[in-house]
Amino acid sequence: MLSNNKFGTSGHKVVIEGFLSGIELSCFVLTDGKSYLTLPSAKDYKRIGEGDIGLNTGGMGSISPVPFASKEFLLKVEKRIIKPTIDGIIKEKIDYVGFLFIGIIKVDEEPYVIEYNVRMGDPETQVVLPRIKNDFLEMMIDTAKGSLKSIKLEIDESTFANVVMVSGGYPEAYERGKKITGLNTSHDSIILHAGTKSEGHDVVTNGGRVLSVISKSIDFQSALEKSYKTINSIDFEGKYYRKDLGFDL
């Protein structure tokens, strides 16, 4: 490639990347451009298949808090990544107000940045927002006004688990219009509609990711158990969900 000039001028420069082997989590920050709040972190599951195999999806589920993210580890994230990021935004006079999503990989006990996004993450938002006890609208107003510093963030220490129910065939070709039953069955979960629509008196599927089923408990195992119990009472033709969330925790 280099000595034989196989790719012409485009082969004159190479980028060598390091391979990072570890486990990932998503960190969320809210900033008004001057100060910031570190929101709860979450672990998400993007692959369609159990054991994290197969095609990537928009997200098959999430858990917060992250069991392997100790206070010591999160302090490293704060000091080495979050604070320098916000300081950099201020130093470079970037006029940015809103969310920062920082994808982190934990290698041994050290955090490394995989990616940045300027938004919250899906399906993580569904387990992050229920943990925030503050009035969320007031937080948004204070962020827009530049008075984020006045907010004392209150966090629910319980664990929330989100299991996503998808249409058969997703993330490739899938059918729509399948009647969903069991939505009104008594349960102990929050059910969020994503790919659904009303048809007369029925609710039918209208997307790849159909429903998010979120449950709260003392740990991720029992929170997941609640979500799976709720999912067992809901049905539609071709329904699919990952039964192994938390397998790597």
C-alpha positions in Angstrom: 0.0 0.0 0.0 2.8 2.4 0.9 5.9 1.3 -1.0 4.1 0.3 -4.2 1.8 3.3 -4.2 -1.2 1.0 -4.8 -3.8 3.7 -3.8 -2.0 6.8 -5.2 -1.9 9.8 -3.0 -4.7 8.5 -0.8 -2.3 5.8 0.4 0.4 8.2 1.5 -1.0 8.6 4.9 -2.3 5.9 7.3 -4.2 6.1 10.6 -3.3 3.5 13.2 -6.1 2.8 15.6 -5.9 1.0 19.0 -8.3 -1.9 19.6 -10.1 -1.5 22.9 -11.4 -4.6 24.6 -13.9 -4.0 27.4 -17.5 -3.3 28.3 -19.4 -0.3 27.2 -21.8 2.2 29.0 -23.5 5.4 28.1 -22.9 8.6 30.1 -25.2 11.6 29.9 -24.5 15.2 30.7 -26.7 18.3 30.7 -25.0 21.6 30.1 -26.1 25.3 29.8 -22.8 26.2 28.2 -21.1 27.2 31.5 -21.9 24.6 34.1 -23.1 21.0 33.8 -25.0 18.2 35.6 -23.9 14.6 35.2 -27.1 12.5 34.8 -27.4 8.7 35.6 -25.4 6.4 33.3 -26.9 3.3 31.5 -26.0 0.1 29.8 -27.7 -0.6 26.5 -28.0 -3.6 24.2 -27.9 -2.9 20.5 -27.6 -6.4 18.8 -30.7 -8.3 17.8 -29.5 -11.7 19.0 -29.0 -13.0 22.5 -25.4 -13.0 23.6 -24.9 -9.8 21.6 -24.8 -11.4 18.2 -26.4 -10.5 14.8 -27.4 -7.1 13.3 -27.3 -3.8 15.2 -30.7 -2.3 16.0 -31.9 0.9 17.5 -31.7 -0.8 20.8 -33.2 -3.9 22.4 -33.1 -2.7 26.0 -31.2 -0.9 28.8 -30.4 -0.9 32.5 -29.6 1.9 34.9 -27.6 2.2 37.2 -24.7 0.2 35.6 -23.5 -2.5 38.1 -19.9 -2.4 36.9 -19.6 1.4 37.1 -18.4 1.9 40.6 -18.2 5.3 42.3 -14.4 5.3 41.8 -14.8 4.5 38.1 -17.5 7.2 37.6 -15.2 9.7 39.3 -12.5 8.9 36.8 -15.1 9.5 34.0 -16.0 12.9 35.6 -12.4 14.1 36.1 -10.8 12.8 32.9 -13.6 13.0 30.4 -16.7 15.1 31.4 -15.0 18.1 33.0 -12.3 18.5 30.3 -15.1 18.2 27.6 -17.1 21.0 29.2 -13.9 23.1 29.7 -13.1 22.6 26.0 -16.5 23.7 24.9 -16.1 26.9 27.0 -12.5 27.5 25.9 -13.3 27.1 22.2 -16.4 29.4 22.6 -18.7 26.7 21.3 -22.3 28.0 21.9 -23.8 24.7 23.0 -26.7 24.2 25.3 -28.3 20.8 25.9 -27.4 17.1 26.3 -24.1 15.4 25.7 -24.1 11.6 25.3 -20.6 10.1 25.9 -20.1 6.5 24.9 -17.5 5.0 27.3 -15.7 1.7 27.2 -14.3 0.4 30.4 -10.9 -1.3 29.8 -9.7 -3.0 33.0 -10.6 -0.1 35.4 -10.0 2.8 33.0 -12.5 4.7 30.9 -12.0 5.6 27.3 -14.3 7.6 25.0 -15.8 5.7 22.0 -18.1 8.5 20.7 -19.9 11.7 21.5 -23.5 12.6 20.5 -25.4 15.7 21.2 -28.7 14.2 22.4 -30.0 11.6 24.9 -29.8 8.0 23.9 -32.5 5.5 23.0 -33.2 3.0 24.6 -31.2 4.4 27.6 -33.4 7.6 28.1 -36.3 5.3 29.2 -34.3 4.2 32.2 -32.4 7.4 32.9 -35.4 9.8 33.1 -37.4 7.8 35.7 -34.4 8.0 38.0 -34.4 11.8 38.0 -36.6 13.0 40.9 -36.3 16.7 39.9 -39.1 18.4 37.9 -37.7 17.7 34.4 -39.4 20.7 32.8 -37.8 23.1 35.4 -34.4 21.5 34.6 -34.9 22.3 30.9 -36.0 25.9 31.6 -33.0 26.5 33.9 -30.7 25.0 31.2 -32.1 27.3 28.6 -31.8 30.3 30.9 -28.2 29.4 31.8 -28.9 28.8 35.5 -28.2 25.1 35.7 -25.9 25.7 38.6 -28.9 26.4 40.8 -30.2 22.8 40.4 -29.4 20.1 43.0 -29.9 16.9 41.2 -31.9 14.2 43.1 -31.5 10.6 41.9 -33.6 7.5 42.6 -31.1 4.8 43.6 -33.4 2.0 42.5 -32.7 0.1 39.3 -34.7 0.5 36.1 -34.7 -2.0 33.3 -36.1 -1.5 29.8 -36.9 -4.4 27.5 -37.9 -3.6 24.0 -40.5 -5.6 22.1 -39.9 -5.7 18.3 -41.7 -6.9 15.2 -40.6 -10.3 13.8 -37.9 -9.8 11.2 -36.6 -6.5 12.6 -34.1 -4.9 12.0 -34.6 -6.2 8.4 -38.0 -6.5 6.7 -41.0 -6.8 9.0 -44.8 -6.6 8.8 -47.0 -4.0 10.3 -50.7 -3.9 11.3 -50.5 -6.8 13.8 -53.1 -6.5 16.6 -51.6 -6.1 20.1 -53.4 -7.7 23.0 -52.9 -7.6 26.8 -52.0 -3.9 27.0 -54.6 -3.4 29.7 -53.6 -6.4 31.8 -52.6 -5.5 35.4 -48.8 -5.1 35.7 -46.1 -3.3 37.5 -44.3 -1.7 34.6 -44.3 1.5 32.5 -45.2 0.7 28.9 -44.0 3.2 26.3 -45.4 3.0 22.7 -43.0 3.5 19.9 -44.1 1.6 16.7 -47.9 1.4 17.3 -51.0 3.1 16.0 -54.8 2.9 16.7 -57.1 1.1 14.3 -60.7 1.5 15.5 -60.7 0.0 19.0 -57.5 -1.9 18.5 -53.8 -1.0 18.9 -51.6 -2.5 16.1 -47.9 -2.6 15.3 -46.6 0.1 13.1 -42.8 -0.1 13.3 -39.8 -2.3 14.1 -39.5 -1.4 17.7 -43.0 -1.6 19.0 -43.0 -1.2 22.8 -40.6 -0.4 25.6 -41.4 -2.2 28.9 -39.7 -0.5 31.9 -39.7 -1.8 35.5 -38.2 -0.6 38.8 -36.7 -2.8 41.5 -33.8 -3.1 43.9 -31.5 -4.7 41.4 -31.3 -5.3 37.6 -32.3 -9.0 37.9 -35.6 -8.4 39.7 -36.3 -5.3 37.5 -35.8 -7.4 34.4 -38.0 -10.2 35.9 -40.9 -7.6 36.3 -40.5 -6.5 32.7 -40.4 -10.0 31.4 -43.5 -10.9 33.4 -45.3 -7.9 31.8 -44.2 -8.9 28.3 -45.6 -12.4 28.8 -49.1 -10.8 29.2 -48.7 -8.8 25.9 -48.9 -10.5 22.6 -48.8 -9.7 18.8 -48.0 -11.9 15.9 -44.2 -12.2 15.4 -43.3 -10.5 18.7 -39.7 -10.8 19.7 -37.5 -9.5 22.6 -34.2 -10.4 24.1 -34.5 -12.8 27.0 -30.9 -12.4 28.1 -30.5 -8.7 29.0 -28.0 -8.3 31.8 -26.1 -11.5 30.8 -22.8 -9.6 30.8 -23.3 -7.9 34.2 
